[in-house]
Amino acid sequence: MKARKSAPARFPPHGAWPGIMRADLAAAFFDCRDTTELTRRITAGDAPAPTAMRGTGSTREPIWALEACRQFITRRHDIAERESSVESVADLI
């Protein structure tokens, strides 16, 4: 399979994250500069793998479900557990 060219991260035009994201949007969601950095972070376990593939043949591309990305962040950073124990923002800094 031919490797795809790296694409810069792209934020959604109206500020609302779509329910399904291509690699460039997922890169922005995970604060990566481009899709190459997103791939490195996936390999390191710092970002989730795509939730599905869309298309056929040469148009086949990875996609990420927004809810799966949010759940990854919640698990990765123990957000639910930390919210109950943090008394102020100063505790985080």
HTML snippet that shows the backbone in 3Dmol.js (N, CA, C, O; Angstrom):
<script src="https://3Dmol.org/build/3Dmol-min.js"></script>
<div id="view" style="width:600px;height:400px;position:relative"></div>
<script>
const pdb = `
ATOM      1  N   MET A   1       0.842  -1.180   0.000  1.00  0.00           N
ATOM      2  CA  MET A   1       0.000   0.000   0.000  1.00  0.00           C
ATOM      3  C   MET A   1       0.888   1.245   0.000  1.00  0.00           C
ATOM      4  O   MET A   1       1.856   1.306   0.759  1.00  0.00           O
ATOM      5  N   LYS A   2       0.590   2.196  -0.802  1.00  0.00           N
ATOM      6  CA  LYS A   2       1.357   3.423  -0.928  1.00  0.00           C
ATOM      7  C   LYS A   2       1.090   4.346   0.262  1.00  0.00           C
ATOM      8  O   LYS A   2      -0.058   4.555   0.654  1.00  0.00           O
ATOM      9  N   ALA A   3       2.174   4.896   0.833  1.00  0.00           N
ATOM     10  CA  ALA A   3       2.025   5.810   1.967  1.00  0.00           C
ATOM     11  C   ALA A   3       1.413   7.124   1.494  1.00  0.00           C
ATOM     12  O   ALA A   3       1.716   7.615   0.407  1.00  0.00           O
ATOM     13  N   ARG A   4       0.559   7.671   2.322  1.00  0.00           N
ATOM     14  CA  ARG A   4      -0.063   8.956   2.002  1.00  0.00           C
ATOM     15  C   ARG A   4       0.885  10.095   2.352  1.00  0.00           C
ATOM     16  O   ARG A   4       1.690   9.980   3.275  1.00  0.00           O
ATOM     17  N   LYS A   5       0.787  11.167   1.627  1.00  0.00           N
ATOM     18  CA  LYS A   5       1.571  12.365   1.903  1.00  0.00           C
ATOM     19  C   LYS A   5       1.030  13.026   3.171  1.00  0.00           C
ATOM     20  O   LYS A   5      -0.177  13.032   3.411  1.00  0.00           O
ATOM     21  N   SER A   6       1.920  13.571   3.968  1.00  0.00           N
ATOM     22  CA  SER A   6       1.510  14.264   5.183  1.00  0.00           C
ATOM     23  C   SER A   6       0.690  15.497   4.822  1.00  0.00           C
ATOM     24  O   SER A   6       0.981  16.193   3.849  1.00  0.00           O
ATOM     25  N   ALA A   7      -0.335  15.751   5.622  1.00  0.00           N
ATOM     26  CA  ALA A   7      -1.187  16.929   5.421  1.00  0.00           C
ATOM     27  C   ALA A   7      -1.170  17.748   6.705  1.00  0.00           C
ATOM     28  O   ALA A   7      -1.116  17.183   7.798  1.00  0.00           O
ATOM     29  N   PRO A   8      -1.215  19.074   6.585  1.00  0.00           N
ATOM     30  CA  PRO A   8      -1.249  19.903   7.795  1.00  0.00           C
ATOM     31  C   PRO A   8      -2.556  19.694   8.554  1.00  0.00           C
ATOM     32  O   PRO A   8      -3.593  19.385   7.967  1.00  0.00           O
ATOM     33  N   ALA A   9      -2.480  19.871   9.876  1.00  0.00           N
ATOM     34  CA  ALA A   9      -3.684  19.781  10.695  1.00  0.00           C
ATOM     35  C   ALA A   9      -4.645  20.882  10.257  1.00  0.00           C
ATOM     36  O   ALA A   9      -4.230  21.988   9.911  1.00  0.00           O
ATOM     37  N   ARG A  10      -5.931  20.559  10.279  1.00  0.00           N
ATOM     38  CA  ARG A  10      -6.952  21.522   9.841  1.00  0.00           C
ATOM     39  C   ARG A  10      -8.061  21.559  10.878  1.00  0.00           C
ATOM     40  O   ARG A  10      -8.633  20.526  11.227  1.00  0.00           O
ATOM     41  N   PHE A  11      -8.359  22.756  11.368  1.00  0.00           N
ATOM     42  CA  PHE A  11      -9.444  22.923  12.325  1.00  0.00           C
ATOM     43  C   PHE A  11     -10.769  23.064  11.583  1.00  0.00           C
ATOM     44  O   PHE A  11     -10.791  23.538  10.447  1.00  0.00           O
ATOM     45  N   PRO A  12     -11.876  22.659  12.210  1.00  0.00           N
ATOM     46  CA  PRO A  12     -13.172  22.787  11.536  1.00  0.00           C
ATOM     47  C   PRO A  12     -13.476  24.258  11.255  1.00  0.00           C
ATOM     48  O   PRO A  12     -13.193  25.119  12.089  1.00  0.00           O
ATOM     49  N   PRO A  13     -14.046  24.548  10.098  1.00  0.00           N
ATOM     50  CA  PRO A  13     -14.249  25.936   9.690  1.00  0.00           C
ATOM     51  C   PRO A  13     -15.174  26.741  10.601  1.00  0.00           C
ATOM     52  O   PRO A  13     -15.022  27.960  10.692  1.00  0.00           O
ATOM     53  N   HIS A  14     -16.108  26.110  11.263  1.00  0.00           N
ATOM     54  CA  HIS A  14     -17.058  26.857  12.091  1.00  0.00           C
ATOM     55  C   HIS A  14     -16.889  26.546  13.574  1.00  0.00           C
ATOM     56  O   HIS A  14     -17.758  26.873  14.383  1.00  0.00           O
ATOM     57  N   GLY A  15     -15.779  25.920  13.930  1.00  0.00           N
ATOM     58  CA  GLY A  15     -15.477  25.655  15.326  1.00  0.00           C
ATOM     59  C   GLY A  15     -16.132  24.426  15.929  1.00  0.00           C
ATOM     60  O   GLY A  15     -15.812  24.063  17.061  1.00  0.00           O
ATOM     61  N   ALA A  16     -17.025  23.783  15.222  1.00  0.00           N
ATOM     62  CA  ALA A  16     -17.705  22.597  15.748  1.00  0.00           C
ATOM     63  C   ALA A  16     -17.054  21.349  15.159  1.00  0.00           C
ATOM     64  O   ALA A  16     -16.978  21.202  13.939  1.00  0.00           O
ATOM     65  N   TRP A  17     -16.582  20.450  16.026  1.00  0.00           N
ATOM     66  CA  TRP A  17     -15.953  19.216  15.555  1.00  0.00           C
ATOM     67  C   TRP A  17     -17.024  18.303  14.980  1.00  0.00           C
ATOM     68  O   TRP A  17     -18.051  18.079  15.621  1.00  0.00           O
ATOM     69  N   PRO A  18     -16.801  17.771  13.778  1.00  0.00           N
ATOM     70  CA  PRO A  18     -17.784  16.859  13.183  1.00  0.00           C
ATOM     71  C   PRO A  18     -17.747  15.501  13.890  1.00  0.00           C
ATOM     72  O   PRO A  18     -16.754  15.161  14.533  1.00  0.00           O
ATOM     73  N   GLY A  19     -18.802  14.747  13.773  1.00  0.00           N
ATOM     74  CA  GLY A  19     -18.896  13.437  14.401  1.00  0.00           C
ATOM     75  C   GLY A  19     -17.893  12.445  13.857  1.00  0.00           C
ATOM     76  O   GLY A  19     -17.448  11.555  14.582  1.00  0.00           O
ATOM     77  N   ILE A  20     -17.529  12.580  12.589  1.00  0.00           N
ATOM     78  CA  ILE A  20     -16.535  11.731  11.937  1.00  0.00           C
ATOM     79  C   ILE A  20     -15.472  12.651  11.349  1.00  0.00           C
ATOM     80  O   ILE A  20     -15.791  13.626  10.668  1.00  0.00           O
ATOM     81  N   MET A  21     -14.192  12.330  11.619  1.00  0.00           N
ATOM     82  CA  MET A  21     -13.107  13.201  11.174  1.00  0.00           C
ATOM     83  C   MET A  21     -12.103  12.446  10.312  1.00  0.00           C
ATOM     84  O   MET A  21     -11.773  11.293  10.587  1.00  0.00           O
ATOM     85  N   ARG A  22     -11.625  13.110   9.272  1.00  0.00           N
ATOM     86  CA  ARG A  22     -10.502  12.601   8.493  1.00  0.00           C
ATOM     87  C   ARG A  22      -9.228  12.870   9.284  1.00  0.00           C
ATOM     88  O   ARG A  22      -9.268  13.514  10.333  1.00  0.00           O
ATOM     89  N   ALA A  23      -8.102  12.378   8.785  1.00  0.00           N
ATOM     90  CA  ALA A  23      -6.834  12.474   9.502  1.00  0.00           C
ATOM     91  C   ALA A  23      -6.416  13.918   9.796  1.00  0.00           C
ATOM     92  O   ALA A  23      -5.884  14.191  10.872  1.00  0.00           O
ATOM     93  N   ASP A  24      -6.646  14.844   8.865  1.00  0.00           N
ATOM     94  CA  ASP A  24      -6.219  16.229   9.107  1.00  0.00           C
ATOM     95  C   ASP A  24      -6.981  16.874  10.255  1.00  0.00           C
ATOM     96  O   ASP A  24      -6.403  17.638  11.028  1.00  0.00           O
ATOM     97  N   LEU A  25      -8.283  16.574  10.379  1.00  0.00           N
ATOM     98  CA  LEU A  25      -9.066  17.094  11.500  1.00  0.00           C
ATOM     99  C   LEU A  25      -8.682  16.388  12.792  1.00  0.00           C
ATOM    100  O   LEU A  25      -8.574  17.030  13.838  1.00  0.00           O
ATOM    101  N   ALA A  26      -8.474  15.074  12.735  1.00  0.00           N
ATOM    102  CA  ALA A  26      -8.055  14.336  13.928  1.00  0.00           C
ATOM    103  C   ALA A  26      -6.710  14.865  14.421  1.00  0.00           C
ATOM    104  O   ALA A  26      -6.488  14.963  15.628  1.00  0.00           O
ATOM    105  N   ALA A  27      -5.817  15.205  13.503  1.00  0.00           N
ATOM    106  CA  ALA A  27      -4.524  15.774  13.887  1.00  0.00           C
ATOM    107  C   ALA A  27      -4.724  17.067  14.675  1.00  0.00           C
ATOM    108  O   ALA A  27      -4.080  17.265  15.705  1.00  0.00           O
ATOM    109  N   ALA A  28      -5.592  17.931  14.214  1.00  0.00           N
ATOM    110  CA  ALA A  28      -5.861  19.178  14.929  1.00  0.00           C
ATOM    111  C   ALA A  28      -6.507  18.890  16.282  1.00  0.00           C
ATOM    112  O   ALA A  28      -6.161  19.525  17.278  1.00  0.00           O
ATOM    113  N   PHE A  29      -7.432  17.948  16.327  1.00  0.00           N
ATOM    114  CA  PHE A  29      -8.124  17.600  17.567  1.00  0.00           C
ATOM    115  C   PHE A  29      -7.119  17.169  18.633  1.00  0.00           C
ATOM    116  O   PHE A  29      -7.282  17.494  19.810  1.00  0.00           O
ATOM    117  N   PHE A  30      -6.078  16.436  18.224  1.00  0.00           N
ATOM    118  CA  PHE A  30      -5.073  15.954  19.164  1.00  0.00           C
ATOM    119  C   PHE A  30      -3.844  16.861  19.229  1.00  0.00           C
ATOM    120  O   PHE A  30      -2.784  16.442  19.695  1.00  0.00           O
ATOM    121  N   ASP A  31      -3.986  18.098  18.765  1.00  0.00           N
ATOM    122  CA  ASP A  31      -2.951  19.119  18.858  1.00  0.00           C
ATOM    123  C   ASP A  31      -1.653  18.714  18.171  1.00  0.00           C
ATOM    124  O   ASP A  31      -0.563  18.943  18.695  1.00  0.00           O
ATOM    125  N   CYS A  32      -1.781  18.108  16.991  1.00  0.00           N
ATOM    126  CA  CYS A  32      -0.622  17.744  16.167  1.00  0.00           C
ATOM    127  C   CYS A  32      -0.478  18.770  15.048  1.00  0.00           C
ATOM    128  O   CYS A  32      -1.465  19.353  14.600  1.00  0.00           O
ATOM    129  N   ARG A  33       0.753  18.986  14.600  1.00  0.00           N
ATOM    130  CA  ARG A  33       0.990  19.927  13.497  1.00  0.00           C
ATOM    131  C   ARG A  33       0.494  19.386  12.164  1.00  0.00           C
ATOM    132  O   ARG A  33       0.019  20.132  11.307  1.00  0.00           O
ATOM    133  N   ASP A  34       0.618  18.047  12.005  1.00  0.00           N
ATOM    134  CA  ASP A  34       0.247  17.443  10.730  1.00  0.00           C
ATOM    135  C   ASP A  34      -0.091  15.968  10.938  1.00  0.00           C
ATOM    136  O   ASP A  34      -0.012  15.450  12.052  1.00  0.00           O
ATOM    137  N   THR A  35      -0.469  15.305   9.846  1.00  0.00           N
ATOM    138  CA  THR A  35      -0.876  13.905   9.951  1.00  0.00           C
ATOM    139  C   THR A  35       0.303  12.980  10.249  1.00  0.00           C
ATOM    140  O   THR A  35       0.106  11.893  10.791  1.00  0.00           O
ATOM    141  N   THR A  36       1.518  13.389   9.906  1.00  0.00           N
ATOM    142  CA  THR A  36       2.697  12.595  10.255  1.00  0.00           C
ATOM    143  C   THR A  36       2.882  12.569  11.769  1.00  0.00           C
ATOM    144  O   THR A  36       3.165  11.519  12.346  1.00  0.00           O
ATOM    145  N   GLU A  37       2.722  13.718  12.406  1.00  0.00           N
ATOM    146  CA  GLU A  37       2.824  13.771  13.868  1.00  0.00           C
ATOM    147  C   GLU A  37       1.701  12.952  14.507  1.00  0.00           C
ATOM    148  O   GLU A  37       1.926  12.277  15.511  1.00  0.00           O
ATOM    149  N   LEU A  38       0.505  13.006  13.940  1.00  0.00           N
ATOM    150  CA  LEU A  38      -0.604  12.180  14.448  1.00  0.00           C
ATOM    151  C   LEU A  38      -0.229  10.704  14.374  1.00  0.00           C
ATOM    152  O   LEU A  38      -0.475   9.962  15.325  1.00  0.00           O
ATOM    153  N   THR A  39       0.354  10.268  13.279  1.00  0.00           N
ATOM    154  CA  THR A  39       0.771   8.871  13.129  1.00  0.00           C
ATOM    155  C   THR A  39       1.796   8.494  14.190  1.00  0.00           C
ATOM    156  O   THR A  39       1.712   7.410  14.766  1.00  0.00           O
ATOM    157  N   ARG A  40       2.756   9.366  14.458  1.00  0.00           N
ATOM    158  CA  ARG A  40       3.753   9.094  15.501  1.00  0.00           C
ATOM    159  C   ARG A  40       3.096   8.981  16.869  1.00  0.00           C
ATOM    160  O   ARG A  40       3.459   8.112  17.662  1.00  0.00           O
ATOM    161  N   ARG A  41       2.138   9.846  17.149  1.00  0.00           N
ATOM    162  CA  ARG A  41       1.461   9.816  18.451  1.00  0.00           C
ATOM    163  C   ARG A  41       0.597   8.567  18.594  1.00  0.00           C
ATOM    164  O   ARG A  41       0.482   8.024  19.693  1.00  0.00           O
ATOM    165  N   ILE A  42      -0.013   8.102  17.500  1.00  0.00           N
ATOM    166  CA  ILE A  42      -0.782   6.855  17.547  1.00  0.00           C
ATOM    167  C   ILE A  42       0.154   5.701  17.886  1.00  0.00           C
ATOM    168  O   ILE A  42      -0.164   4.875  18.742  1.00  0.00           O
ATOM    169  N   THR A  43       1.301   5.638  17.223  1.00  0.00           N
ATOM    170  CA  THR A  43       2.288   4.590  17.465  1.00  0.00           C
ATOM    171  C   THR A  43       2.766   4.605  18.911  1.00  0.00           C
ATOM    172  O   THR A  43       2.995   3.548  19.498  1.00  0.00           O
ATOM    173  N   ALA A  44       2.918   5.788  19.487  1.00  0.00           N
ATOM    174  CA  ALA A  44       3.381   5.936  20.873  1.00  0.00           C
ATOM    175  C   ALA A  44       2.269   5.713  21.892  1.00  0.00           C
ATOM    176  O   ALA A  44       2.537   5.652  23.092  1.00  0.00           O
ATOM    177  N   GLY A  45       1.029   5.591  21.435  1.00  0.00           N
ATOM    178  CA  GLY A  45      -0.099   5.406  22.349  1.00  0.00           C
ATOM    179  C   GLY A  45      -0.658   6.701  22.898  1.00  0.00           C
ATOM    180  O   GLY A  45      -1.452   6.684  23.839  1.00  0.00           O
ATOM    181  N   ASP A  46      -0.251   7.834  22.318  1.00  0.00           N
ATOM    182  CA  ASP A  46      -0.717   9.140  22.778  1.00  0.00           C
ATOM    183  C   ASP A  46      -1.921   9.661  22.006  1.00  0.00           C
ATOM    184  O   ASP A  46      -2.410  10.754  22.290  1.00  0.00           O
ATOM    185  N   ALA A  47      -2.394   8.912  21.057  1.00  0.00           N
ATOM    186  CA  ALA A  47      -3.600   9.228  20.282  1.00  0.00           C
ATOM    187  C   ALA A  47      -4.193   7.891  19.842  1.00  0.00           C
ATOM    188  O   ALA A  47      -3.464   6.910  19.699  1.00  0.00           O
ATOM    189  N   PRO A  48      -5.498   7.844  19.628  1.00  0.00           N
ATOM    190  CA  PRO A  48      -6.124   6.572  19.254  1.00  0.00           C
ATOM    191  C   PRO A  48      -5.958   6.255  17.773  1.00  0.00           C
ATOM    192  O   PRO A  48      -5.817   7.148  16.938  1.00  0.00           O
ATOM    193  N   ALA A  49      -5.980   4.979  17.476  1.00  0.00           N
ATOM    194  CA  ALA A  49      -5.989   4.537  16.079  1.00  0.00           C
ATOM    195  C   ALA A  49      -7.326   4.935  15.460  1.00  0.00           C
ATOM    196  O   ALA A  49      -8.281   5.209  16.186  1.00  0.00           O
ATOM    197  N   PRO A  50      -7.407   4.972  14.144  1.00  0.00           N
ATOM    198  CA  PRO A  50      -8.690   5.280  13.494  1.00  0.00           C
ATOM    199  C   PRO A  50      -9.762   4.288  13.949  1.00  0.00           C
ATOM    200  O   PRO A  50      -9.470   3.131  14.250  1.00  0.00           O
ATOM    201  N   THR A  51     -10.991   4.760  13.991  1.00  0.00           N
ATOM    202  CA  THR A  51     -12.093   3.897  14.408  1.00  0.00           C
ATOM    203  C   THR A  51     -12.642   3.083  13.246  1.00  0.00           C
ATOM    204  O   THR A  51     -13.324   2.082  13.464  1.00  0.00           O
ATOM    205  N   ALA A  52     -12.355   3.498  12.014  1.00  0.00           N
ATOM    206  CA  ALA A  52     -12.845   2.779  10.827  1.00  0.00           C
ATOM    207  C   ALA A  52     -12.086   3.257   9.596  1.00  0.00           C
ATOM    208  O   ALA A  52     -11.294   4.197   9.651  1.00  0.00           O
ATOM    209  N   MET A  53     -12.353   2.585   8.495  1.00  0.00           N
ATOM    210  CA  MET A  53     -11.842   3.001   7.191  1.00  0.00           C
ATOM    211  C   MET A  53     -13.053   3.304   6.321  1.00  0.00           C
ATOM    212  O   MET A  53     -14.085   2.640   6.425  1.00  0.00           O
ATOM    213  N   ARG A  54     -12.922   4.305   5.469  1.00  0.00           N
ATOM    214  CA  ARG A  54     -14.022   4.703   4.583  1.00  0.00           C
ATOM    215  C   ARG A  54     -13.520   4.687   3.153  1.00  0.00           C
ATOM    216  O   ARG A  54     -12.366   5.022   2.884  1.00  0.00           O
ATOM    217  N   GLY A  55     -14.395   4.295   2.236  1.00  0.00           N
ATOM    218  CA  GLY A  55     -14.054   4.284   0.825  1.00  0.00           C
ATOM    219  C   GLY A  55     -13.551   2.925   0.383  1.00  0.00           C
ATOM    220  O   GLY A  55     -13.486   1.976   1.164  1.00  0.00           O
ATOM    221  N   THR A  56     -13.193   2.859  -0.899  1.00  0.00           N
ATOM    222  CA  THR A  56     -12.674   1.617  -1.466  1.00  0.00           C
ATOM    223  C   THR A  56     -11.470   1.921  -2.348  1.00  0.00           C
ATOM    224  O   THR A  56     -11.313   3.037  -2.844  1.00  0.00           O
ATOM    225  N   GLY A  57     -10.634   0.924  -2.533  1.00  0.00           N
ATOM    226  CA  GLY A  57      -9.484   1.082  -3.421  1.00  0.00           C
ATOM    227  C   GLY A  57      -8.592   2.234  -3.023  1.00  0.00           C
ATOM    228  O   GLY A  57      -8.252   2.382  -1.849  1.00  0.00           O
ATOM    229  N   SER A  58      -8.207   3.055  -3.990  1.00  0.00           N
ATOM    230  CA  SER A  58      -7.283   4.163  -3.732  1.00  0.00           C
ATOM    231  C   SER A  58      -7.928   5.303  -2.952  1.00  0.00           C
ATOM    232  O   SER A  58      -7.224   6.194  -2.477  1.00  0.00           O
ATOM    233  N   THR A  59      -9.256   5.292  -2.809  1.00  0.00           N
ATOM    234  CA  THR A  59      -9.926   6.336  -2.032  1.00  0.00           C
ATOM    235  C   THR A  59     -10.130   5.937  -0.575  1.00  0.00           C
ATOM    236  O   THR A  59     -10.694   6.702   0.207  1.00  0.00           O
ATOM    237  N   ARG A  60      -9.672   4.741  -0.209  1.00  0.00           N
ATOM    238  CA  ARG A  60      -9.825   4.257   1.168  1.00  0.00           C
ATOM    239  C   ARG A  60      -9.008   5.144   2.106  1.00  0.00           C
ATOM    240  O   ARG A  60      -7.833   5.410   1.852  1.00  0.00           O
ATOM    241  N   GLU A  61      -9.640   5.602   3.199  1.00  0.00           N
ATOM    242  CA  GLU A  61      -8.956   6.482   4.138  1.00  0.00           C
ATOM    243  C   GLU A  61      -9.408   6.195   5.568  1.00  0.00           C
ATOM    244  O   GLU A  61     -10.538   5.760   5.791  1.00  0.00           O
ATOM    245  N   PRO A  62      -8.522   6.441   6.537  1.00  0.00           N
ATOM    246  CA  PRO A  62      -8.898   6.244   7.937  1.00  0.00           C
ATOM    247  C   PRO A  62      -9.797   7.381   8.407  1.00  0.00           C
ATOM    248  O   PRO A  62      -9.680   8.518   7.950  1.00  0.00           O
ATOM    249  N   ILE A  63     -10.694   7.049   9.330  1.00  0.00           N
ATOM    250  CA  ILE A  63     -11.553   8.066   9.931  1.00  0.00           C
ATOM    251  C   ILE A  63     -11.623   7.827  11.439  1.00  0.00           C
ATOM    252  O   ILE A  63     -11.439   6.706  11.913  1.00  0.00           O
ATOM    253  N   TRP A  64     -11.889   8.892  12.175  1.00  0.00           N
ATOM    254  CA  TRP A  64     -11.992   8.850  13.627  1.00  0.00           C
ATOM    255  C   TRP A  64     -13.372   9.334  14.043  1.00  0.00           C
ATOM    256  O   TRP A  64     -13.847  10.358  13.552  1.00  0.00           O
ATOM    257  N   ALA A  65     -14.016   8.607  14.942  1.00  0.00           N
ATOM    258  CA  ALA A  65     -15.294   9.040  15.509  1.00  0.00           C
ATOM    259  C   ALA A  65     -14.996  10.009  16.646  1.00  0.00           C
ATOM    260  O   ALA A  65     -14.168   9.723  17.511  1.00  0.00           O
ATOM    261  N   LEU A  66     -15.665  11.145  16.644  1.00  0.00           N
ATOM    262  CA  LEU A  66     -15.442  12.173  17.660  1.00  0.00           C
ATOM    263  C   LEU A  66     -15.625  11.613  19.065  1.00  0.00           C
ATOM    264  O   LEU A  66     -14.809  11.879  19.947  1.00  0.00           O
ATOM    265  N   GLU A  67     -16.676  10.848  19.282  1.00  0.00           N
ATOM    266  CA  GLU A  67     -16.938  10.316  20.618  1.00  0.00           C
ATOM    267  C   GLU A  67     -15.817   9.387  21.071  1.00  0.00           C
ATOM    268  O   GLU A  67     -15.444   9.410  22.244  1.00  0.00           O
ATOM    269  N   ALA A  68     -15.273   8.573  20.175  1.00  0.00           N
ATOM    270  CA  ALA A  68     -14.158   7.693  20.525  1.00  0.00           C
ATOM    271  C   ALA A  68     -12.921   8.522  20.888  1.00  0.00           C
ATOM    272  O   ALA A  68     -12.172   8.149  21.790  1.00  0.00           O
ATOM    273  N   CYS A  69     -12.705   9.631  20.200  1.00  0.00           N
ATOM    274  CA  CYS A  69     -11.570  10.514  20.506  1.00  0.00           C
ATOM    275  C   CYS A  69     -11.742  11.139  21.886  1.00  0.00           C
ATOM    276  O   CYS A  69     -10.784  11.214  22.656  1.00  0.00           O
ATOM    277  N   ARG A  70     -12.943  11.583  22.198  1.00  0.00           N
ATOM    278  CA  ARG A  70     -13.213  12.161  23.523  1.00  0.00           C
ATOM    279  C   ARG A  70     -13.024  11.116  24.620  1.00  0.00           C
ATOM    280  O   ARG A  70     -12.453  11.413  25.669  1.00  0.00           O
ATOM    281  N   GLN A  71     -13.497   9.907  24.383  1.00  0.00           N
ATOM    282  CA  GLN A  71     -13.337   8.838  25.371  1.00  0.00           C
ATOM    283  C   GLN A  71     -11.866   8.503  25.577  1.00  0.00           C
ATOM    284  O   GLN A  71     -11.443   8.248  26.704  1.00  0.00           O
ATOM    285  N   PHE A  72     -11.086   8.501  24.506  1.00  0.00           N
ATOM    286  CA  PHE A  72      -9.647   8.246  24.609  1.00  0.00           C
ATOM    287  C   PHE A  72      -9.007   9.278  25.531  1.00  0.00           C
ATOM    288  O   PHE A  72      -8.236   8.920  26.421  1.00  0.00           O
ATOM    289  N   ILE A  73      -9.319  10.544  25.327  1.00  0.00           N
ATOM    290  CA  ILE A  73      -8.751  11.619  26.148  1.00  0.00           C
ATOM    291  C   ILE A  73      -9.163  11.449  27.607  1.00  0.00           C
ATOM    292  O   ILE A  73      -8.336  11.605  28.505  1.00  0.00           O
ATOM    293  N   THR A  74     -10.422  11.134  27.847  1.00  0.00           N
ATOM    294  CA  THR A  74     -10.912  10.940  29.213  1.00  0.00           C
ATOM    295  C   THR A  74     -10.153   9.817  29.906  1.00  0.00           C
ATOM    296  O   THR A  74      -9.726   9.970  31.051  1.00  0.00           O
ATOM    297  N   ARG A  75      -9.981   8.680  29.213  1.00  0.00           N
ATOM    298  CA  ARG A  75      -9.249   7.547  29.800  1.00  0.00           C
ATOM    299  C   ARG A  75      -7.763   7.859  29.957  1.00  0.00           C
ATOM    300  O   ARG A  75      -7.175   7.577  31.001  1.00  0.00           O
ATOM    301  N   ARG A  76      -7.169   8.428  28.947  1.00  0.00           N
ATOM    302  CA  ARG A  76      -5.721   8.676  28.928  1.00  0.00           C
ATOM    303  C   ARG A  76      -5.300   9.622  30.043  1.00  0.00           C
ATOM    304  O   ARG A  76      -4.213   9.473  30.601  1.00  0.00           O
ATOM    305  N   HIS A  77      -6.137  10.580  30.371  1.00  0.00           N
ATOM    306  CA  HIS A  77      -5.779  11.596  31.356  1.00  0.00           C
ATOM    307  C   HIS A  77      -6.548  11.454  32.665  1.00  0.00           C
ATOM    308  O   HIS A  77      -6.514  12.359  33.499  1.00  0.00           O
ATOM    309  N   ASP A  78      -7.236  10.340  32.857  1.00  0.00           N
ATOM    310  CA  ASP A  78      -7.992  10.084  34.092  1.00  0.00           C
ATOM    311  C   ASP A  78      -8.852  11.280  34.481  1.00  0.00           C
ATOM    312  O   ASP A  78      -8.874  11.673  35.648  1.00  0.00           O
ATOM    313  N   ILE A  79      -9.545  11.852  33.535  1.00  0.00           N
ATOM    314  CA  ILE A  79     -10.294  13.086  33.770  1.00  0.00           C
ATOM    315  C   ILE A  79     -11.398  12.901  34.803  1.00  0.00           C
ATOM    316  O   ILE A  79     -11.525  13.738  35.696  1.00  0.00           O
ATOM    317  N   ALA A  80     -12.190  11.862  34.724  1.00  0.00           N
ATOM    318  CA  ALA A  80     -13.294  11.670  35.657  1.00  0.00           C
ATOM    319  C   ALA A  80     -12.776  11.571  37.088  1.00  0.00           C
ATOM    320  O   ALA A  80     -13.360  12.154  38.001  1.00  0.00           O
ATOM    321  N   GLU A  81     -11.682  10.834  37.288  1.00  0.00           N
ATOM    322  CA  GLU A  81     -11.114  10.675  38.625  1.00  0.00           C
ATOM    323  C   GLU A  81     -10.514  11.982  39.130  1.00  0.00           C
ATOM    324  O   GLU A  81     -10.680  12.322  40.301  1.00  0.00           O
ATOM    325  N   ARG A  82      -9.833  12.705  38.280  1.00  0.00           N
ATOM    326  CA  ARG A  82      -9.183  13.964  38.681  1.00  0.00           C
ATOM    327  C   ARG A  82     -10.193  15.051  38.993  1.00  0.00           C
ATOM    328  O   ARG A  82      -9.977  15.843  39.910  1.00  0.00           O
ATOM    329  N   GLU A  83     -11.301  15.109  38.244  1.00  0.00           N
ATOM    330  CA  GLU A  83     -12.300  16.157  38.478  1.00  0.00           C
ATOM    331  C   GLU A  83     -12.814  16.113  39.905  1.00  0.00           C
ATOM    332  O   GLU A  83     -13.068  17.160  40.501  1.00  0.00           O
ATOM    333  N   SER A  84     -12.969  14.929  40.460  1.00  0.00           N
ATOM    334  CA  SER A  84     -13.501  14.824  41.808  1.00  0.00           C
ATOM    335  C   SER A  84     -12.460  15.187  42.868  1.00  0.00           C
ATOM    336  O   SER A  84     -12.836  15.521  43.991  1.00  0.00           O
ATOM    337  N   SER A  85     -11.165  15.135  42.547  1.00  0.00           N
ATOM    338  CA  SER A  85     -10.141  15.408  43.530  1.00  0.00           C
ATOM    339  C   SER A  85      -9.490  16.786  43.408  1.00  0.00           C
ATOM    340  O   SER A  85      -8.755  17.184  44.312  1.00  0.00           O
ATOM    341  N   VAL A  86      -9.728  17.513  42.348  1.00  0.00           N
ATOM    342  CA  VAL A  86      -9.113  18.820  42.147  1.00  0.00           C
ATOM    343  C   VAL A  86      -9.991  19.886  42.802  1.00  0.00           C
ATOM    344  O   VAL A  86     -11.178  20.017  42.503  1.00  0.00           O
ATOM    345  N   GLU A  87      -9.362  20.645  43.708  1.00  0.00           N
ATOM    346  CA  GLU A  87     -10.114  21.686  44.417  1.00  0.00           C
ATOM    347  C   GLU A  87     -10.071  23.024  43.695  1.00  0.00           C
ATOM    348  O   GLU A  87     -11.000  23.823  43.809  1.00  0.00           O
ATOM    349  N   SER A  88      -8.996  23.273  42.950  1.00  0.00           N
ATOM    350  CA  SER A  88      -8.903  24.535  42.238  1.00  0.00           C
ATOM    351  C   SER A  88      -7.980  24.359  41.037  1.00  0.00           C
ATOM    352  O   SER A  88      -7.250  23.373  40.933  1.00  0.00           O
ATOM    353  N   VAL A  89      -8.029  25.327  40.140  1.00  0.00           N
ATOM    354  CA  VAL A  89      -7.157  25.293  38.964  1.00  0.00           C
ATOM    355  C   VAL A  89      -5.705  25.384  39.409  1.00  0.00           C
ATOM    356  O   VAL A  89      -4.833  24.824  38.744  1.00  0.00           O
ATOM    357  N   ALA A  90      -5.417  26.062  40.501  1.00  0.00           N
ATOM    358  CA  ALA A  90      -4.054  26.184  41.006  1.00  0.00           C
ATOM    359  C   ALA A  90      -3.454  24.810  41.336  1.00  0.00           C
ATOM    360  O   ALA A  90      -2.237  24.639  41.278  1.00  0.00           O
ATOM    361  N   ASP A  91      -4.297  23.840  41.679  1.00  0.00           N
ATOM    362  CA  ASP A  91      -3.806  22.488  41.974  1.00  0.00           C
ATOM    363  C   ASP A  91      -3.225  21.828  40.732  1.00  0.00           C
ATOM    364  O   ASP A  91      -2.399  20.923  40.847  1.00  0.00           O
ATOM    365  N   LEU A  92      -3.642  22.265  39.548  1.00  0.00           N
ATOM    366  CA  LEU A  92      -3.184  21.661  38.307  1.00  0.00           C
ATOM    367  C   LEU A  92      -1.888  22.254  37.788  1.00  0.00           C
ATOM    368  O   LEU A  92      -1.194  21.631  36.983  1.00  0.00           O
ATOM    369  N   ILE A  93      -1.561  23.440  38.237  1.00  0.00           N
ATOM    370  CA  ILE A  93      -0.409  24.153  37.678  1.00  0.00           C
ATOM    371  C   ILE A  93       0.823  23.970  38.538  1.00  0.00           C
ATOM    372  O   ILE A  93       1.886  24.502  38.216  1.00  0.00           O
TER     373      ILE A  93
END
`;
const viewer = $3Dmol.createViewer("view");
viewer.addModel(pdb, "pdb");
viewer.setStyle({}, {cartoon: {color: "spectrum"}});
viewer.zoomTo();
viewer.render();
</script>
